[in-house]
């Protein structure tokens, strides 16, 4: 994690605050005819409109075909998973040691960041990154981070994604000009999953829209400056990035100073844990509706790595 001071970080946020008004779509004062004495609306409070519950999907929903490991399951003729046909070696107690339900990777029904009472808000719009796979040129959307006495809440909504595909997004430590740099961590080290990091795992709907909110009991520090979204299947390919700009940098600084600190005891026994270990053999299958799984099309997130180069004829 970077050691840049809060004053330096929040100074940069202050310089960017005027850009946040445009980035987060707050032209309310002008459209309402407000004069110079009108109080400006909070740009981040209006940055994201939550979708209807039916449109929101998350980490507890059944994973899409491409994110499932066919080696860990066998289809029956009707497409539902046959529990008796499961590979016992892959699904034994040792393989279940990592329970994804214990990690907060998002809850679409949680209070969105923009609606957290008394929170200091920062937000921004996604900009496309050169590392994005082909098919993502129309991605757009916003992200909001809220810091409060309750901890940290992050909400994102995107359009232009591929439909019915799994995505993961994270807080990052560097600006989008550096593609976000490394993941933000509460404690520097080799625990690269929640609660030490803030991840939002979600599945796009049939129209290519995605929405998710994640919460953490601790307040993220001033080095949580950006937010990046990746496809789960090609985790090394960053699609788009948000540079957070604060509505009120002083309020953000105060929230960081007075908010709840991270409880490092949560990381006991998690040394070396990262996303590479979180394949389907280690997911908590109790959280997944096997009747909704359909693996007829195959595919596996375990392939990992990067998407093929769209310019590569091979």
Secondary structure, 3 states (H helix, E strand, C coil): CCCCCHHHHHHHHHHHHHHHHHHCCCCHHHHCCCCCCCCCCCCHHHCCCCCCHHHCCCCCCCCCHHHCCHHHCCECCCCCECHHHCCCCCCCCCCCCCCHHHCCCCCCCCCCHHHCCCCEEEEEECEECCCCCCCCCCCEEEEEEEEECCEEEEEEEEECCCCCCEEEEEEECCCHHHCCCCECCCCCCCCCCCCCCCEEEEECCCCCCEEEEEEECCCCCCCCCEEEEEECCCCCCEEEEEECEECCHHHHHHHHHHCCCCCHHHHCCCCCCCHHHCCCCCCCHHHCCHHHCCCCCCCCHHHCCCCCCCCCCC
